[in-house]
Amino acid sequence: MTGRRLPRRRDLAPLVRFKTPTLSPRARRLAAALTIEDLRRIARRRTPRAAFDYADGAAEREVSLARARQAFADVEFHPAILRDVSSVDTSREVLGARTALPFGIAPTGFTRLMQTEGEVAGVTAAEAAGIPYALSTMGTTSIEDVAAAAPGARKWFQLYMWKDRDRSMALVDRAAKAGFDTLMVTVDVPVAGARLRDTRNGFTIPPTLTPRTVLNAIPRPAWWFNLLTTEPLAFASLDAWSGTVGELLDTMFDPTVTYDDLAWIRDQWPGKVSVKGVQTVDDARRLADAGVDAIVLSNHGGRQLDRAPVPFHLLPSVVKEVGGDVEIHLDTGILSGQDVVAALAHGARFTLVGRAYLYGLMAGGRPGVDRAIDILRGQIERTMRLLGVSALDELEPGHVTALRRLVPPDR
């Protein structure tokens, strides 16, 4: 028969450890978020629908976005065993400088409408993490204020070519003077995509108050308080706008932009040039021949042409064609560190995250962005160890299989 006795305090001490209570509700929320999807759920609860849907949504039926995410979900990893992975190096040389992690923060528009700290939260978090931050032409903080907020950060400026060429190049000149080292020219926007969530929500700049938006805002007073009690929105590229987002974009985007315009921009810019929005092998080849420093395989997060090519599926063909001539970066659909690792194994030099960062921002401001970066960092390091690699350059196509649900009939 088993003998029993009352437990002594010294016996319990090694078995039970009481957690120190966290007084900050924001800190508790963020600590409980273990994935980017967790941050998304928090963001959705705390952000009015119109602002959340602007970040979360895509074009038309949102097929492109769903396919991009499914492509990463369909990755099969092939781990190697009995490797020394006691330490892993997640750094990489990207466009002439070392970055601590193989991802940067993608350019996102109207960021302060999602959470009042906006671009400043993003660039300061990027500075702390040692990764690049890209400011959008449609950002809601000026070029100069972003530069001043994080003087030690590596900053890239994303450019939409406007119909007003002089105004476009004035932005380029300001970015160069402010210390931005890379110009990211986005080329998949001859017109704005049909972002139906924004249309249905009546998403405008500034936000339009209707009975529906007021009712939706009642459970989210912190968002409105922050918007109304902080500095007014200061756009990177314009002074003010009173229409819908789609109307603004259509007044700015220029459907006449060609390769000749790109060459002209290249001659004006003193630093590196990246071209974002590449979706065919032929265009990748032509851009490499034109002498750009990097191309970004991207369908704009599914926000332009719905049913566009999945960048991750396109990646191997582009690497085969131009991988030795130009850096290949990738975005769209990345919501985990495993997605980043899969892209690198398939040949991408670097990746960009947009929504993943925005979910963190909406969930908790600057600490939320830090949490998103920490989640991705931890997932990257763990995946590398489980694959048996200790440095990014050890990743190779043999580490991943992209299981295809959709295969063109001629393949």
C-alpha positions in Angstrom: 0.0 0.0 0.0 1.3 3.5 -0.9 2.1 5.6 2.2 0.7 9.1 2.2 1.5 12.3 4.0 0.7 16.0 3.8 3.0 17.8 1.4 5.6 20.1 2.9 6.3 23.6 1.5 9.9 22.8 0.6 8.6 19.8 -1.4 6.2 22.0 -3.4 8.7 24.7 -4.2 10.5 22.9 -7.0 7.2 21.8 -8.6 5.1 25.0 -8.5 6.2 28.5 -9.6 3.7 31.3 -9.3 3.7 33.7 -12.2 4.4 37.3 -11.4 1.2 39.2 -12.4 1.5 41.6 -15.4 -0.3 44.9 -14.6 -0.3 46.3 -18.1 -3.3 45.0 -20.1 -1.4 45.6 -23.4 1.6 43.6 -22.1 -0.7 40.8 -21.1 -2.4 40.7 -24.5 0.9 40.8 -26.4 2.5 38.1 -24.2 -0.4 35.8 -24.9 0.0 36.2 -28.7 2.2 33.3 -29.9 1.6 33.7 -33.6 0.9 36.4 -36.1 -2.7 35.1 -36.4 -3.0 35.7 -32.6 -2.0 39.3 -33.2 -4.5 39.5 -36.0 -7.4 38.5 -33.7 -6.3 41.1 -31.2 -6.1 43.7 -33.9 -9.5 43.0 -35.2 -11.1 43.4 -31.7 -9.3 46.7 -31.1 -9.6 48.4 -34.5 -12.7 49.9 -36.2 -13.8 47.8 -39.1 -13.0 50.2 -41.9 -9.4 50.6 -40.8 -8.9 46.9 -40.0 -10.4 45.8 -43.4 -8.1 48.3 -45.2 -5.1 46.4 -43.8 -6.6 42.9 -43.9 -8.4 43.0 -47.2 -7.4 42.5 -50.8 -9.0 43.1 -54.3 -12.2 41.7 -55.8 -12.9 38.2 -54.3 -9.4 38.1 -52.6 -8.4 35.0 -54.5 -4.8 36.1 -55.0 -4.3 36.6 -51.3 -5.8 33.3 -50.4 -3.7 31.5 -52.9 -0.5 33.1 -51.8 -1.2 32.0 -48.2 -2.2 28.5 -49.3 1.0 28.2 -51.2 3.0 28.6 -48.0 0.7 26.3 -46.1 1.3 23.7 -48.7 5.1 23.7 -48.1 6.6 20.4 -47.0 10.0 20.7 -45.2 12.8 18.1 -45.4 14.9 18.3 -42.3 18.5 17.0 -42.0 19.4 15.4 -38.7 22.6 15.2 -36.5 23.8 18.7 -37.3 25.3 21.1 -34.9 22.6 23.9 -34.6 23.5 25.1 -31.1 23.7 28.6 -32.7 22.1 30.0 -35.8 22.9 33.1 -37.9 19.9 34.8 -39.3 21.8 37.7 -40.8 22.3 38.4 -44.5 23.8 40.9 -46.8 21.0 42.7 -48.6 21.5 45.5 -51.1 25.0 46.3 -49.9 24.5 46.1 -46.1 24.0 43.5 -43.4 20.5 42.9 -42.0 20.0 41.0 -38.8 17.0 39.1 -40.1 16.0 38.0 -43.5 12.9 40.1 -43.6 12.1 43.8 -43.6 9.0 45.9 -43.0 7.1 46.4 -46.3 5.7 49.8 -47.3 2.1 50.3 -46.2 -0.2 53.2 -46.8 -2.4 55.2 -44.3 -0.6 53.5 -41.4 -1.6 56.0 -38.7 -5.2 55.3 -39.4 -4.7 51.8 -38.3 -3.0 52.8 -35.1 -1.9 56.3 -34.1 1.8 55.4 -33.7 1.9 54.4 -37.3 5.2 54.7 -39.2 7.2 55.8 -36.2 6.4 52.5 -34.4 7.4 50.6 -37.5 10.7 52.4 -38.1 11.8 52.4 -34.5 11.0 48.7 -34.1 13.0 48.0 -37.3 15.9 50.0 -36.0 15.9 48.0 -32.7 15.7 44.7 -34.6 18.4 45.7 -37.2 16.1 45.3 -40.2 15.2 47.6 -43.1 12.0 49.7 -42.9 10.3 50.9 -46.1 8.2 54.1 -46.1 5.3 54.2 -48.5 4.5 57.1 -50.8 1.1 56.8 -49.1 2.5 56.9 -45.6 0.9 59.1 -43.0 4.2 60.4 -41.5 6.5 62.7 -43.4 9.8 61.5 -44.9 11.7 63.8 -42.6 9.8 62.8 -39.4 10.4 59.1 -40.1 14.1 59.8 -40.6 14.3 61.8 -37.4 12.5 59.1 -35.4 15.1 56.4 -36.1 18.4 57.9 -37.3 20.1 54.6 -37.0 17.6 52.6 -39.0 18.1 51.4 -42.5 15.4 53.2 -44.5 14.0 52.5 -47.9 11.5 54.8 -49.8 8.7 53.2 -51.8 7.8 55.3 -54.9 4.6 55.4 -56.9 5.2 57.3 -60.1 2.5 60.0 -60.3 1.1 61.7 -63.3 2.8 64.8 -61.9 6.5 63.8 -62.6 7.9 66.8 -60.9 6.0 66.0 -57.7 7.2 62.4 -57.8 10.9 63.4 -58.2 10.5 66.0 -55.4 9.7 63.1 -53.1 12.7 61.2 -54.4 14.9 64.2 -53.7 13.6 64.5 -50.1 14.1 60.8 -49.4 17.7 61.0 -50.6 18.4 64.1 -48.5 16.9 62.4 -45.4 19.3 59.4 -45.7 17.1 56.7 -47.3 19.5 54.3 -49.0 17.2 52.4 -51.4 14.4 53.5 -53.7 11.7 50.9 -54.1 9.7 51.6 -57.3 6.3 49.9 -57.3 5.2 49.1 -60.8 2.0 47.1 -60.5 -0.4 50.1 -60.0 -1.4 51.6 -63.4 -4.8 52.0 -61.6 -6.0 51.1 -58.2 -7.3 47.6 -57.6 -11.0 47.0 -56.8 -10.7 46.8 -53.0 -14.3 46.0 -52.3 -14.1 46.0 -48.5 -13.0 49.7 -48.6 -15.8 50.6 -50.9 -18.4 48.9 -48.7 -17.0 50.4 -45.6 -16.9 53.9 -47.2 -13.2 54.1 -46.1 -12.1 57.8 -46.6 -9.3 60.0 -45.5 -10.0 61.3 -42.9 -12.5 58.7 -41.6 -16.2 59.5 -42.4 -18.5 59.3 -39.4 -21.8 57.5 -40.2 -24.2 55.8 -37.9 -22.6 52.5 -38.9 -19.0 53.7 -38.2 -20.1 55.2 -34.9 -21.8 52.0 -33.7 -18.7 50.0 -34.8 -16.4 52.4 -32.9 -18.3 52.3 -29.6 -16.5 49.2 -28.3 -13.2 50.7 -29.5 -12.9 54.1 -27.7 -9.1 53.9 -27.4 -8.7 54.0 -31.2 -10.8 57.1 -31.5 -9.2 58.8 -28.5 -5.8 58.3 -29.9 -6.8 59.5 -33.4 -8.4 62.7 -32.0 -5.9 63.6 -29.4 -2.6 63.1 -31.3 -1.0 65.1 -34.1 -3.1 65.3 -37.3 -2.1 63.0 -40.1 0.9 64.3 -42.0 1.2 62.4 -45.3 4.6 61.6 -46.8 3.4 62.8 -50.2 0.5 65.2 -49.9 -1.1 67.7 -47.5 -4.7 66.5 -47.2 -7.4 64.5 -49.0 -11.1 64.4 -48.4 -12.2 61.6 -50.7 -12.1 57.8 -50.6 -8.9 55.9 -50.8 -9.7 54.5 -54.2 -10.3 58.0 -55.6 -7.0 59.2 -54.2 -5.1 56.4 -55.7 -6.7 56.9 -59.1 -5.7 60.5 -59.2 -2.1 59.6 -58.4 -1.2 56.4 -60.3 0.0 56.9 -63.8 -1.0 54.3 -66.4 1.6 55.6 -68.9 4.7 54.6 -66.9 7.1 52.5 -69.0 10.6 51.0 -68.8 11.9 54.3 -70.1 10.5 56.1 -67.0 12.2 53.5 -64.8 15.5 54.2 -66.5 15.0 57.9 -66.0 14.2 57.4 -62.3 17.3 55.2 -62.0 19.5 58.0 -63.3 18.1 60.4 -60.7 18.6 58.2 -57.6 22.0 58.0 -56.0 21.5 54.8 -54.0 20.1 51.3 -54.7 17.0 50.7 -56.8 14.5 47.9 -56.2 11.5 47.3 -58.4 8.4 45.9 -56.6 5.5 44.2 -58.3 7.3 41.8 -60.7 5.0 38.9 -61.7 6.5 37.3 -64.8 9.9 35.8 -65.7 10.1 38.0 -68.8 9.8 41.2 -66.8 12.3 39.9 -64.3 14.8 39.3 -67.1 14.2 42.7 -68.6 14.7 44.4 -65.2 17.9 42.5 -64.6 19.2 43.6 -68.0 18.2 47.2 -67.1 20.6 47.1 -64.2 18.3 47.4 -61.2 19.7 46.2 -57.9 16.8 44.0 -56.8 13.4 42.9 -57.9 10.5 42.1 -55.5 8.2 39.3 -56.6 4.9 40.5 -55.4 1.3 40.8 -56.4 0.8 43.7 -54.0 -0.6 41.5 -51.3 -3.4 40.5 -53.6 -4.6 44.1 -53.6 -4.3 44.9 -57.3 -5.1 42.2 -59.9 -7.1 39.4 -58.4 -6.0 35.9 -59.5 -2.5 37.2 -60.2 0.4 34.8 -60.1 1.5 33.5 -56.7 4.9 35.0 -56.0 6.1 31.9 -54.1 5.2 29.7 -57.1 6.9 32.0 -59.5 10.1 32.2 -57.4 12.0 29.1 -58.7 11.6 30.1 -62.4 12.8 33.6 -61.7 15.8 32.4 -59.7 16.7 30.1 -62.5 16.5 32.9 -65.0 18.1 35.9 -63.2 19.3 34.6 -59.8 22.9 35.3 -60.7 22.2 38.8 -62.0 20.0 40.6 -59.5 18.8 40.2 -55.9 15.4 38.5 -55.7 13.1 39.6 -52.9 9.6 38.3 -52.2 6.4 39.4 -50.4 2.7 38.5 -50.3 1.2 35.9 -48.1 4.0 35.7 -45.4 2.5 35.3 -42.0 5.1 33.1 -40.2 8.9 32.6 -39.9 8.4 29.2 -41.7 7.1 31.1 -44.7 10.2 33.2 -44.7 12.5 30.2 -44.5 10.6 28.5 -47.3 11.1 31.5 -49.5 14.8 31.7 -48.8 15.2 27.9 -49.4 13.5 28.4 -52.8 16.1 31.1 -53.7 14.8 34.5 -52.4 17.5 36.7 -51.0 15.1 38.6 -48.8 11.5 38.9 -47.9 9.1 41.7 -46.8 6.2 41.6 -44.4 3.3 44.0 -44.5 0.2 42.6 -42.8 2.2 40.7 -40.2 3.6 44.0 -39.0 0.3 45.9 -39.2 -1.5 43.3 -37.1 1.1 43.8 -34.4 0.8 47.6 -34.7 -3.0 47.5 -34.4 -2.8 45.0 -31.5 -0.4 47.1 -29.4 1.4 50.0 -31.1 5.2 49.9 -31.0 5.3 47.0 -28.5 3.0 45.1 -30.8 5.4 45.6 -33.7 8.2 44.4 -31.5 6.1 41.4 -30.7 5.4 40.6 -34.3 9.2 40.8 -35.1 10.0 38.6 -32.1 7.4 36.0 -33.2 8.9 35.8 -36.7 12.5 35.8 -35.4 11.7 32.9 -33.1 9.9 30.9 -35.8 12.8 31.5 -38.2 15.5 30.3 -35.7 13.5 27.3 -34.6 12.7 26.2 -38.2 16.4 26.6 -39.1 17.4 24.4 -36.2 14.8 21.8 -37.0 15.9 21.7 -40.7 19.5 21.2 -39.5 21.0 24.5 -40.8 22.9 27.1 -38.8 23.1 29.9 -41.5 20.7 31.2 -44.1 23.1 30.4 -46.9 22.8 26.7 -46.0 19.1 26.7 -47.0 18.6 25.2 -50.5 15.7 23.9 -52.6 16.1 20.4 -51.2 14.9 21.6 -47.9 11.4 22.3 -49.2 8.8 20.9 -51.6 6.0 23.2 -52.7 3.0 21.0 -53.0 0.9 22.3 -55.8 -2.9 22.5 -55.7 -3.0 24.5 -58.9 -0.8 23.4 -61.8 -1.0 25.0 -65.3 -2.1 22.5 -67.9 1.2 22.7 -69.9 3.3 21.6 -66.9 
